[in-house]
Amino acid sequence: MTEYLPIEEVLDKKKVGAEVSIRGWVYRARTGGGMLFLVFRDSTGIIQVAVKKDRVSEKAWKEAEACTRIESSAIAKGVVVEDKRAPEGFELQATDFTAINAAEVFPIAKDNSEEWLLDIRHLAIRSRELTAVMKVKATVLEGCREFFKKKGYWETTPPIIVSGACEGGSTLFSFNYFGKKAFLSQSAQLYLEAIIFSLEKVYAITPSFRAEKSRTLRHLAEYWHVEGEEAHMNHEQLVAFEEEMVSFICHKVAKERAKELKFLGREPKDIEAVKPPFHRMRYDEAIEALRKKGMQVEWGDDFGADEEKVLTAELKKPLFVTHFPKHIKAFYMKQDPDDERLALCNDLLAPEGFGEIIGASQREDNNEALITRLRANGQDTKAFEWYLDLRRFGSVPHSGFGMGVERLVRWICKLEHIRDTIPFPRVINRAYP
Ligand code: NSS
């Protein structure tokens, strides 16, 4: 049986002179003077395959000629030579060539509009950029799981179909569930809070849904949410956990995905430099800092992308903003015992202007306070009866957080738009392909 080498392994001085077989897709093609230059792409890299008419069989030449349309799939066998002119410095001089599928005219060329590229996203995800980002994302997810394991957390599987709004009604997707109204989960948090009473330290990696009614660079209607919840954890311990987790993930990615980061224009050492302690500021101080920079903000305003950009533009490490006014935050956040206007919460903002990647808090464990807050938000307390039970049977102080995987990947990969952190982005008015 033929052994096919990943292209990445062929791009190696030690392989020079060896005859190897590769399989992949034609990434670029050029013809001239009895020669075909077909750049092959596989999941690991690209290499130029040079097919010379008088060096291969007639059948092999015909098959190679049939594959000069990009995205044709094929198998090439050949001898590895070093060639400075070839895209990665090596070339495969073909001794045999087999077409797998001679492609039709590929609909992606230079200068395609963004909308068109989204319409044919199923083909656009083959790009080297998106391939690199998807690899970084896989490593981020692996890093999350490793970190939780190290901390003694159990992975669990909360529901996606839910009956109440964790994060308020304005971004809730509802649907008909056997004749009753149900929602797509905005966050697993409330269920994780229930599960800590069996497992104590839990996490989940699930899709979360937000009916975001505008187009922005950092909102998706469907995103991946990494959420952790721990019994007996207070706000200070929570901050330390987040800091350590984000640093752990950054170091892993810098080490294991350096090639992809560089390809995307991110220096791995920028990410390597992310270590505790992160910057820290209370909401009050953030308001002052923003005013000093000329922003018009009042105490009680929530921060959006613009404010977060100003706060983090010059930073190299993430910034915690803590102790927000409780009335602009979700109902479940614990009131600060030192100042009843505030919540024991934090947003973690990525540096360089990227902004929020985590929302976190100690949880309110007093049922009266919870009910008052739910009512103040105009939320239906009936849908939360089960949640209120958690405070009736052995309630303990506890804390947790939610991290947007795509937000994190956007920052790590230094991407303009969040949609490039997910293979099939769901944004306003788009659920195709
Ligand atoms: O609304 S959050 O700030 N907080 C929660 O959902 C908590 N219930 C999580 C928890 O404590 N278990 O969302 C958390 C994070 C936020 O910091 C972003 O990084 C991300 O989820 N997020 C999003 N990412 C992409 N697109 C959208 N629309 C989005 N909304 C939030």
Residues whose N, C-alpha, C, O or C-beta is under 5 A from the ligand:
A	BS01	NSS	E167 Q186 S187 Q189 R210 E212 R218 H219 L220 Y223 E227 E356 I357 I358 G359 A360 G400 F401 G402 M403 G404 R407
